[in-house]
Amino acid sequence: GAVVSQHPSWVICKSGTSVKIECRSLDFQATTMFWYRQFPKQSLMLMATSNEGSKATYEQGVEKDKFLINHASLTLSTLTVTSAHPEDSSFYICSVKRVAGETGELFFGEGSRLTVL
Amino acid sequence: AQTVTQSQPEMSVQEAETVTLSCTYDTSESDYYLFWYKQPPSRQMILVIRQEAYKQQNATENRFSVNFQKAAKSFSLKISDSQLGDAAMYFCAYGLNTGTASKLTFGTGTRLQVTL
């Protein structure tokens, strides 16, 4: 079964509105989650590292006020795209690493496709 | 900064044949992980195989095996007895072993087609 769940899978919104995407770790606790963005036919680009109980760490070039990340519990991280514009349309994927066990493996959510009209 | 390079944007293989996907990376670290992930049309990323840099033995998972050349910083994936279900985008990824967390750097991907 799924280890990581993302919701919603698909979302369409009007320009200027905000959209929240949830990432849930179903099988284990996760102090750290990662948010990736994938443009069509391109690779995954890390946007930010979500840390439980503290501020997220953003990669260079990613606007923290644009992409708000909240990691309020050990099983849930949310990404809010604020004042969305058409250029924010993309596929957003979260990933989770186990707290215990150092295999290095990340488990990925199913992804959320955002379309901004 | 770490970089991962996949020089083959697309590859094609006949069913039941063997194909090798290339990946090279650049790092100054000695302790890290390397991964091959598969992304089918459903877009769900699926781990195919993992290699710890400190292990000299190449990882194998059923029909999937890697050729890990640490000195050359090369990490190729061999798929034997290819099946139609193997058709997907394949991403090579690098991750530092930092203990509690590791973020991955992905290559640009190789699209694998499997023909009858």
Interface residues (C-beta under 8 A of the other chain):
Chain A: T31 T32 F34 Q42 S43 L44 M45 L46 T49 F91 I93 S95 K97 V99 E102 T103 G104 E105 L106 F108 E110 G111 R113
Chain B: Y33 F35 Y37 S42 R43 Q44 M45 I46 L47 R50 E52 F91 G95 N97 G99 T100 A101 S102 K103 L104 T105 F106 G107 T108 G109
